[in-house]
Amino acid sequence: MDLHSIYKKFPAEFPLPMVLDGATGTSLMKKGMPSGACTEKWVGENPDTLIGIQRGYREAGSDAVLTPTFGCSRPALERNGIGDDVYGCTLRLAKLSRCAGPGLIGGDMSPSGLFLEPYGDTDFETMVKIFAEQAKAIADAGADFIFTETNISLAETRAAVIGAKEATGLPVFASLTLTEIGRTLSGDTAEASLLTLADAGVSAFGFNCSFGPGEMLEIMNPIVPLAAALGVPLIAKPNAGLPHDGPDGSRFFDLGADEFAGYMPMFLKAGIPILGGCCGTDAEYIRKIREAADTFEPSAPPSFAGNPSKLVCDNKTVVEADTEGKNPLECSEELFESGDDFLFVRLNSEDDAAFLLENMFMFPAPLVLCGDRASAEAVKRRYCGKLLILD
């Protein structure tokens, strides 16, 4: 079976299954990067170390390696005193990955460290511009796709996806980091995050860091049918188990390459075709993933029981919206008291749109909109979730 026939949002020229790389940060520390150092500054001063690590991943079988631009957003670079040349710094670092040999390159982006309104003081369009700036430099360095990873907020991840797509036109992969209860630190659920980011246009979606492969597989299994229905393949980049501090101050992880690799056929069989490693993994882990991918016989994932085109969500809840026989509600305080599974709302003005956006994290259910089209599109632009706009 050709998995591209199922995952139609994934680039046809990229391999599937796909093997990503392993850890960058912990691998650099093993090679001498001091704990607490600014990774971007240290790599810029020690480029051969990064190239050697990534060459090892290529030789182990990685289809793609990620550029060392994890912390190259303007706010992150400013915190490290090197924010005066975002474009140049990002471009130079991203070009290093091409020196590791032929293959795909994913342009790495991470959270900015800022928080979107109303939980912070950064507005949505400013956040979009932050990531667009970083993504443009990565694309100019020759990356094949953008990979926004280790995200703790669906709202910020969505801004990163929109910024990257508008600035580059490249495929965008998005990966979140989860807590033990299967949600981000911002409370976003796995299912709502998948639906939201698929609607924003990602080519692949998944999770990295968080914890080991066993826990990650358990959380990802339930969203496999929805991912297949949306045509978006899932990514798993787990840690090598749990971290531990050695007596000499070093850090090690409790899953070796063989034990870690034992989970990889389970991910593939479950319908999770994009695999790599995060903290604690190295080229040996990637070699084992490559072996699992090369011996995997693809099959159809479980079917989704529902109509994906009618799904709506906020950052926590996914429901199928059927408006037949329903009268739309007006924008008012009464929306907070609704007991419906979704809120069918009529917009009459820009003020209505502003009201919905101001309160989007406090409404009891996801939105379906009708009425003034321009106002509805303004809400859709910033809404943290997936909504429907009806004529």
C-alpha positions in Angstrom: 0.0 0.0 0.0 1.2 3.5 -0.9 0.7 5.6 2.3 0.6 8.8 0.2 -2.8 7.7 -1.1 -4.1 8.0 2.5 -2.1 11.0 3.7 -2.8 13.4 0.8 -1.7 16.5 2.7 1.9 15.0 2.9 4.3 16.0 0.1 4.3 13.3 -2.6 8.0 13.7 -3.1 8.8 12.9 0.6 9.2 9.3 1.7 6.6 7.7 3.8 7.4 6.0 6.2 9.8 8.8 7.0 12.7 8.7 9.5 13.7 11.9 11.1 16.9 12.5 13.2 17.6 12.2 16.9 18.5 14.6 19.6 20.4 17.8 18.9 20.8 19.3 22.4 21.8 16.3 24.4 24.1 15.1 21.6 25.8 18.5 21.5 26.3 18.3 25.3 27.9 14.9 24.9 30.3 16.6 22.5 31.3 19.4 24.9 28.6 22.1 24.8 28.3 23.4 28.4 25.0 23.0 30.2 23.1 26.3 30.1 25.0 27.6 27.0 23.1 29.3 24.2 22.9 26.5 21.7 22.7 28.8 18.7 25.8 30.8 19.8 27.8 27.7 20.6 27.0 25.9 17.4 28.0 29.1 15.5 31.3 28.9 17.2 31.7 25.1 16.8 30.0 24.3 13.5 31.9 21.1 12.8 30.5 19.5 16.0 26.9 20.0 14.7 27.8 18.8 11.2 29.4 15.7 12.6 26.3 14.8 14.6 24.1 15.3 11.7 26.4 13.4 9.4 26.0 10.5 11.8 22.2 10.7 11.5 22.4 10.7 7.7 24.6 7.6 7.8 22.3 5.9 10.3 19.4 6.4 7.9 17.7 9.7 8.6 15.6 10.9 5.6 15.7 14.4 7.1 17.7 16.3 9.7 16.6 19.5 11.4 18.5 22.7 11.2 20.1 24.0 14.5 17.7 27.0 14.5 15.5 25.9 17.4 16.0 29.1 19.3 16.3 31.5 16.4 13.1 33.5 16.8 13.7 37.2 17.4 12.6 37.1 21.1 14.8 34.0 21.8 17.9 35.5 20.2 17.3 38.8 22.0 17.2 37.0 25.3 20.7 35.6 24.5 22.1 38.9 23.3 22.3 38.1 19.6 19.0 39.5 18.4 20.5 42.2 16.2 20.8 39.9 13.2 18.0 37.4 13.2 18.1 36.8 9.5 21.8 36.4 9.2 22.2 34.2 12.3 19.3 31.9 11.2 20.6 31.7 7.6 24.1 30.8 8.7 23.0 28.1 11.1 20.4 26.6 8.8 23.0 26.2 6.0 25.2 24.0 8.3 22.7 21.1 7.9 23.4 21.0 4.1 27.0 20.2 5.0 26.0 16.9 6.6 25.2 15.2 3.3 22.4 14.8 0.8 18.8 14.4 2.0 15.9 16.4 3.2 16.3 19.3 5.6 13.6 20.5 8.0 13.9 24.0 9.3 13.6 23.9 13.0 11.5 26.4 15.0 10.5 26.4 18.7 8.3 28.5 21.0 9.2 32.2 21.2 8.9 32.4 25.0 6.2 35.0 24.6 2.5 34.4 25.4 -0.5 35.4 23.3 -3.3 37.6 24.5 -5.2 37.2 26.8 -2.7 35.2 28.8 0.2 37.4 27.7 0.8 40.8 26.1 1.7 39.6 22.5 -1.0 40.0 19.9 -1.6 37.4 17.3 -0.3 39.2 14.2 3.0 40.1 16.0 3.4 36.4 16.8 2.8 35.5 13.2 5.4 38.0 12.1 8.0 36.6 14.6 7.8 33.1 13.0 7.5 34.4 9.5 10.8 36.2 9.9 12.5 33.1 11.2 10.9 30.8 8.6 12.0 33.1 5.7 15.6 32.9 6.7 15.4 29.1 7.0 13.7 28.8 3.6 16.4 31.0 2.0 19.0 28.6 3.4 17.5 25.8 1.3 15.3 23.9 3.8 12.7 21.5 2.3 10.1 22.0 5.0 9.5 23.8 8.2 9.3 21.9 11.5 7.9 23.8 14.5 8.4 21.6 17.5 8.4 21.2 21.3 5.4 23.5 21.4 3.5 24.0 24.7 0.6 26.1 23.3 -1.7 25.4 20.5 -2.4 29.1 19.9 1.2 29.9 19.4 1.8 26.8 17.3 -1.0 27.9 15.0 0.6 31.3 14.7 3.9 29.7 13.8 2.2 27.5 11.1 0.4 30.5 9.6 3.6 32.6 9.7 5.7 29.9 8.1 3.3 29.1 5.3 2.7 32.8 4.5 6.4 33.6 4.4 7.7 30.5 2.6 5.1 28.3 1.0 7.0 25.3 2.3 5.3 22.3 3.8 5.0 22.7 7.6 5.2 19.9 10.2 4.0 20.7 13.7 4.9 18.9 16.9 3.6 19.5 20.4 5.0 18.5 23.8 2.5 16.9 26.2 2.2 16.4 29.9 1.4 13.1 31.5 -2.4 13.7 31.1 -2.1 14.0 27.4 -2.4 17.7 27.1 0.0 20.6 26.5 0.9 22.9 29.4 -1.7 25.3 28.0 -4.4 22.6 28.4 -4.8 21.8 24.7 -5.9 18.2 23.9 -4.2 16.0 21.3 -7.4 15.6 19.2 -8.2 19.3 19.1 -4.6 20.2 18.3 -4.6 17.8 15.4 -7.9 19.1 14.0 -6.9 22.8 14.5 -3.5 22.5 12.8 -4.8 20.4 10.0 -7.2 23.2 9.3 -4.3 25.6 9.4 -2.6 23.6 6.7 0.1 21.4 8.3 1.5 18.5 6.2 2.3 16.4 9.3 1.4 16.6 13.0 2.6 14.9 16.1 4.5 15.0 19.3 8.1 15.2 20.5 10.0 15.3 23.8 7.4 14.8 26.5 8.3 11.3 27.6 9.3 7.9 26.4 7.9 5.9 23.5 5.5 3.8 25.5 3.6 6.7 27.0 3.6 8.6 23.7 2.2 5.6 21.8 -0.7 5.3 24.3 -1.6 9.0 23.9 -1.4 8.9 20.1 -3.3 5.7 19.4 -6.8 7.3 19.7 -6.1 10.1 17.1 -4.8 7.8 14.4 -8.2 7.4 12.7 -8.8 11.2 12.6 -5.3 11.9 11.3 -5.9 9.4 8.4 -9.4 10.9 7.7 -7.8 14.4 7.5 -4.9 13.1 5.3 -2.3 14.3 7.8 0.3 11.7 8.9 1.4 11.5 12.5 4.9 12.2 13.9 6.4 10.6 17.0 9.7 11.8 18.3 9.9 10.5 21.9 12.7 10.8 24.4 14.9 7.8 25.3 12.8 7.2 28.4 13.1 9.2 31.6 16.2 11.4 32.4 18.4 10.8 35.4 21.3 12.7 36.9 24.5 10.8 37.3 26.8 11.3 40.3 29.2 13.4 38.2 26.4 15.8 37.2 25.9 14.2 33.8 22.4 13.3 32.5 21.4 9.9 31.1 18.2 8.3 29.9 16.8 4.9 31.0 16.0 3.4 27.5 18.9 2.1 25.4 18.6 1.9 21.6 17.4 -1.7 21.5 14.6 -1.2 24.1 13.6 2.1 22.4 13.6 0.4 19.0 11.2 -2.3 20.3 8.4 0.3 20.2 9.0 1.4 16.6 7.2 -1.4 14.9 4.3 -0.7 17.2 4.1 2.9 16.1 4.2 1.9 12.5 1.6 -0.8 12.9 -0.7 1.7 14.8 -0.6 4.1 11.8 2.1 6.5 12.9 4.5 6.7 9.9 7.0 9.5 10.8 9.5 8.6 13.5 12.5 10.0 15.1 14.1 10.5 18.5 14.3 13.4 20.9 16.3 13.9 24.2 18.8 11.1 24.9 18.7 9.5 21.4 21.6 9.4 19.0 22.6 7.8 15.7 22.3 4.2 17.1 18.6 4.9 17.9 18.1 6.3 14.4 19.7 3.2 12.9 17.2 1.0 14.7 14.3 3.1 13.6 15.5 2.9 10.0 15.6 -0.9 10.3 12.0 -0.9 11.5 10.8 1.4 8.7 12.6 -0.7 6.1 10.9 -3.9 7.1 7.4 -2.4 7.6 4.6 -3.5 5.4 2.0 -0.6 5.3 -1.6 -1.2 5.8 -4.7 0.9 6.0 -5.2 2.7 9.4 -8.4 2.3 11.3 -11.3 4.2 9.7 -12.8 7.3 11.3 -16.4 7.1 12.4 -17.8 10.5 11.4 -17.6 13.3 8.9 -14.3 15.3 9.3 -15.6 18.2 7.2 -18.3 18.9 9.8 -16.0 18.7 12.8 -15.4 21.9 14.9 -13.3 22.4 18.0 -11.9 24.8 20.5 -8.6 24.0 22.1 -10.0 21.2 24.1 -13.2 19.8 22.6 -14.0 18.3 19.2 -17.6 17.8 18.1 -19.5 17.2 14.8 -21.6 20.2 14.1 -25.1 19.7 12.6 -26.9 23.0 12.2 -30.0 21.6 10.6 -33.1 23.0 12.4 -31.0 25.3 14.5 -31.5 29.0 14.7 -28.3 31.0 15.1 -27.6 32.9 18.3 -26.7 36.6 18.5 -23.4 37.7 20.0 -24.2 38.4 23.6 -23.5 37.3 27.1 -26.0 34.5 26.6 -23.4 32.5 24.7 -21.6 31.8 28.0 -24.8 30.0 29.3 -25.4 27.8 26.3 -25.6 24.1 27.0 -25.2 23.2 23.3 -22.3 21.0 22.0 -21.4 23.9 19.7 -22.3 27.6 19.4 -24.1 28.5 16.2 -23.6 32.3 16.1 -24.7 35.1 13.8 -22.2 37.9 13.3 -23.5 41.3 12.2 -20.5 43.6 12.6 -16.8 43.9 13.4 -17.8 44.5 17.0 -19.3 41.0 17.1 -16.1 39.6 15.8 -14.1 41.5 18.5 -16.5 40.1 21.1 -15.9 36.5 20.0 -12.1 36.9 19.8 -11.9 38.5 23.2 -13.8 35.6 24.8 -12.8 32.7 22.7 -11.1 30.8 25.5 -14.1 31.2 27.8 -16.9 30.0 25.6 -18.3 26.6 26.7 -18.2 25.1 23.2 -16.7 25.5 19.7 -18.1 27.9 17.1 -20.1 27.7 13.9 -20.5 31.2 12.3 -22.9 32.8 9.9 -23.8 36.3 8.9 -21.3 39.0 7.9 -18.6 37.1 6.0 -15.7 39.5 6.6 -16.3 39.5 10.3 -16.5 35.7 10.3 -13.2 35.5 8.4 -11.6 37.8 10.9 -12.6 35.5 13.7 -11.3 32.4 11.8 -7.9 34.1 11.3 -7.2 34.2 15.1 -9.5 31.5 16.5 -7.7 28.9 18.5 -9.5 25.9 17.1 -11.4 24.9 14.0 -14.7 26.7 13.2 -17.1 26.5 10.3 -18.5 29.5 8.4 -21.9 29.0 6.8 -23.5 31.1 4.1 
